[in-house]
């Protein structure tokens, strides 16, 4: 229950209610401006964020500390560096209060009826990519989280303000997006950051595409198929659900990559990058190339497969990927070594027609039924 104070500002941000109280009036204004489109919510059990005075610096500047649900998150800081910690404090409490979700460090967007997840470490360009797609008319879920329902595997909105680093300011301005209150902030080791108000917010949708972005300056956008085994490994690494045991988390991630197309993406020019991403929504025929230097969409073959073309993994790759998962995921060790290698090598699997010889399928299509996919082949 929140203390009875008149200065609390409460906003419904996706699934969560966030209440802010600040002894610095500017922080209250920033929060109210960023989330002015979000619904006022009287929920007394939501996430509480408090900004309190914390003395003065050696040169006499007022310092402030940030508390989330009563726990100090960051501080003391000068006023110009406080607001980024308010935003991060909200993120931390979402992680703690959202055990119903598989929480991935990712931008998440909706195009049509499909949710796209763009996982990656800080600095890979998730927020800038989200801004590109937002300017393109995509629906916004979040630039920091993919909150995926563990049961339905749908991505839910958590429309926090987009946090853009100084290096992407000009790109964002060219997209026609504006920063809230036309100012920026100092965010510790990340340097200067600006915030964009959440807008064009989407609804929950099934995750159909998982794309791992990487920004490379002056590069031509490239989109390449990614094995589901590698995608599963990376999703587990990018998971905020640290308390989720492997025996529960691995099956969820397995089902997630089974229902999605997985890619790596080198981002570049916004228009060509968005063209390339949107091209994957038409899966009637396989993607066989990347965008050319003129920004033309990839060419498509007439193959009958409904999956994007993938280079079959070599046996060495199969064993290497399997060994990695066996190392990071102790639950896999419940299988035999051979089955573990097979079960974690996508699209390879242990085909039942080869069990007697211990052979491994090289691709889905080599299997007698074509159903090997992050697990022992289900053919009888």
N, C-alpha and C positions, 0 to 999 in steps of 0.2 A: 504494500500500500504506500503510495507516495505521500510525503508530508503535505499538510494543508498550506499551500502558498498560492498567491494569486498570479505569480509571474510564470507559471508553467505553461509551455506551449506544447500541445499534443497534436501529433499528426499520424495518420494511418499510412504506413509505407508498405504496400503489398500486404503480406501476412502479418506484419508486426506493427504494433503501436509504439511510437517513440515520444517520450515526454522530455522536454529540455527546460532546465532552469539555469540561468547564468547571472552571476554578479557583474558581468560585463555586458552592457546594453548592446554593444555592437554584435556580439555573438548571437544574441536573441534575434536581432534584425536579420543577420545572415541566414539563420536557420529558417525564419519565417518567410524570407524571400525565396530561398531555394525550394521550399516545399509548400509554396502558396497554393498550388493546385491540388495538394493532397487533402483528404477529408480530415476535419477536426474530429478527434476521437476522445471521448471521456473515459476510456478504459484506464482504470487505476492500477492494473497489473502489468502494464506494458514496460518496455525498456526505459529506465530513467537515466538521464545524462545530466550531470551537474558540473558547472564551471565555477570554481571558487577561488577567491583571492588567496595567494600563497606568498605573501611578503613582497619584498622588492629586491632587485638586482643590486650589484655593487655600485652601479651608477645611478640608482634610484628609480629604475623603471619598474612599474607594477608587474608582478608575475601572477600567473594563474595555473591551477591544476584542474585536470579533467577526471571526473569520477563516473563510472558506469555501474549502475545498480549498487552503489555504495563502495565500490572498489576503485582505488586510484589507478588510472590507466596511463596518464602521461602528465609530466610537469616536474617542476614549475617551468612555464614558458612565458615569454612576452606576448602581448595581445596579438601581434601579427602572426604568431605561430600556433595559436590555440585551435582555430577552427578545424584544420586538418585532423587534429587529435580527437575532436568531437566526432567527426565522420568515422574515423577508425574505431573509436569506442563503440559506436553503433554496430559496426561490422563484427567486432569481437562478441558482443552480446547476441547478435543473430546466430553466430556459431554455437554459442552456449545454449540458446533457447530454441534451436531448430533441429532437435534430434530426429524428427520425422522425415528430414530430408537427407539425401546424399548431397553434401555441399562441396562443390568444385570451385577452385580458384579460376574463374572464367568470366568472360562477357557472355551474355545470353540475349538472344534476339529472336523475333518471330517474323517469318516471311510466309505469307499465305496462311496455311494452317499448321506449318511445321516450325518447331523450335530448333534453333541453331545454337550450339555451344562452342565457344572459342576459348579453350583452356590454355593456360600458360603462366610462366613466372612473371613477376613484376618487370616491366621494361620491354615486353615482347610486342606491345602495341595493341593490347586488348581494348583499352578505352578509346583510343583514336579510331580503331576499326569500328567500334560501336557507334562513334560519332559519324563516321562515313555512312554507315548503313542507316542511321537515324535520319540523316539529311536526305537519304535516298527514298525515305518513306517507310522503312521497316518499323515494326513495332518494337518498343524497348522493354526489356525485362530487367537487366542490370549490367553494369560494366565491371563488377567485381565478383559476383557470385553466379553460379548456376545452382539453383535450389531445386533439386530433382526429387520428386516424391518416390520413396523407396518401393512403393507397391505398384503405382501406375506408370512410373518412369516419365512423368510429365514435368516440364520445367515451369516453375512458378515465378511470378514477378516479384522482385524486390527493387523497385525503381528509385534507388538512391541517386543522388546527383552524380553526374559523370565527372571524374577527376582527370584533368588533362595536364600533362607536363609541359613545361615551357617550350620544349623542342617541337611540339605539335601545335603551338598557338596559331601560326600562320596557316597551317593546313585546315584547322578548324574554322578560322575566319573565312577562308576561301569557300568553305562549304556553306556559309551563310548562317552558322550558329554563333550565338553570342554568349559571353560569360556573364554569370549572375553579378549584378552590381558593377560590372566592368572593372573588376579588380582581381588580383591574385594573392597568394599566400606563400609563406615559406614552410615547406613540409620536410623538415629534417634532411635526411640524406638525398631525398628526391629533388631538392631544390624548389624552384617556384612552380606552383600549380594553380590552375584556375578551375572553377566549377561551372557546369552547365546544368540548368534546371532540367529535371526529368520531364519528358514530354512524349506524346504519342505512345502511351503505355499499352502494352499488349496483355492478352489473357494467357492463362496456362495452355501449353500445347505439348504434344508428344515430341520427344527429341528424335529427330530424323537425320541430323547431320552433326558430326563432331569434327571441328576443323582447328588444328593447332597453328596459330599464326606466328610469324616471325618477321619483324621489320628489318629490311636491309635497304640502306640509303641508295638511291639512284638505281634501283633494281627493277626489272620487268616482273610484274606479278606472275606467280607460278602456283599452280594447284596440283598436287600430286597425291595419288591414292596412298593410304597408310594401312598397314596390316592391322587387323583387330587386336592381335596380341600386343603389338607396340602401343596401340591406342589404350588398351586396358592398363598396361603398365604406367603410362603417362597420366591417365586419369587417377589412378591410385596415388601416384606421387603428388598430383595437384589437389588432392582431396583435403578439405578443411575438417572432415569428419575423423579427427585423429583418434577418437575413442571408439570408433566402429571396428570391432574385431574382424580379422581377415575372414573367418568362417561365415560372417554375415556380409561383409563388404564386397568380397570377390564375386559371389553369385550375383549381387546387384549390378556391379560393373559389367559382369559377363552378359547379363540380359540387356544392359544398356547398349553395349557395342554390337550385340547381335541385331538390334533393331535399327541401327544407324549406319550411315555411310561415313567413313573416316578418311580424313585428308590432312596433309600438311599444306600450309599456305605461306608463300613469301609475298608480303604486301608491298605496294608501291603506289603508283598513281591511283588516286581514289576512284576515278571513274572506271578504269580498267580492272582494278581490284574488285569493285562491286559487280561489274559485269561478269567476271570470272566466277565469283561466289554464286551469283544468281543462276549461272548456267548449270550448276549441279542439281537444281531442283527438277530438271527434266531428265529422268532416269530411264527413259524408254530405250536408249541405246548407250553403249559405253563411251566414256570420255577417253580419247586417245591422244590428246595433245594439250599443251598449255597455250595461253594467250600469246599471239604473235606480237612482234614489236609495234605493230600499228594498232593494237588493242582489239583485234578481231576476236570473236568468241572461239573457243576450241572447236576443232572438227570432231565429227562423230562417225563411228563406223556403223555398218549395218548388221553387226553381230546380234544374235538373238538373246544373248545373256542380258538379264535385267540388272546385273551388277556392273560397276565400273571396272574397266580392265585393270588387272593387277599382275605384276610380275610374280610368278610363283617363287616362294622362298626356297633357298637351297637347304639341304639337310643341315649344313653348318649353322645357318641362320635359325633353323628350327630349334636346334639344341641350345644355341646361345640364348635365344629368347626364353626358352623353357627354363634354363638354368638361372636366369635373372629372376624370373618370377618365383622359382623355388626358393631363391635366396631371400627375397623381400616378403614373400607370402608363405609363412610356415604352414598354413592350412593346406597348401598344395602338396605338402609332403605326406599327407594321408594317402595319396595315390602312390603307386609304384613309380620309380624314377622314369621308366619308359612312358607310362601313362601321363605323368606330370609334364614331360616334355611335349607330348602330343596334345594334351588338354589345353596348353597355354600357347600354342603356336597356330595363329590364325593366318590364313584359312586352312592350315593343315590340321590333321587329327589322326587318331589311331583308328584306322578302318578295321571293322570286325572281320573283313575278308582276309586281312593280313595278320591277324592276331597271332596265328600259329608261328609265323616267321618273324614277328616283331617289327614288321615294316611300317613305315610312316607314309601316309598319303602326301603327295607333293602339293596338291591343290584341291579345292572343293570338287572340281569337275573330275578329278581322278578317282574320287571315292565312288563306290558302287551305287550309292544313292545321292551323292552330292550334298550331304547334310553335315559334314564335318565342320564345326564352327565353335571354337573355344570349348572343346569338350570331346570326350570319346565318341566316335561315330555311332549314331543311333541305329544304323541298319542292322538287321538280324541275319 
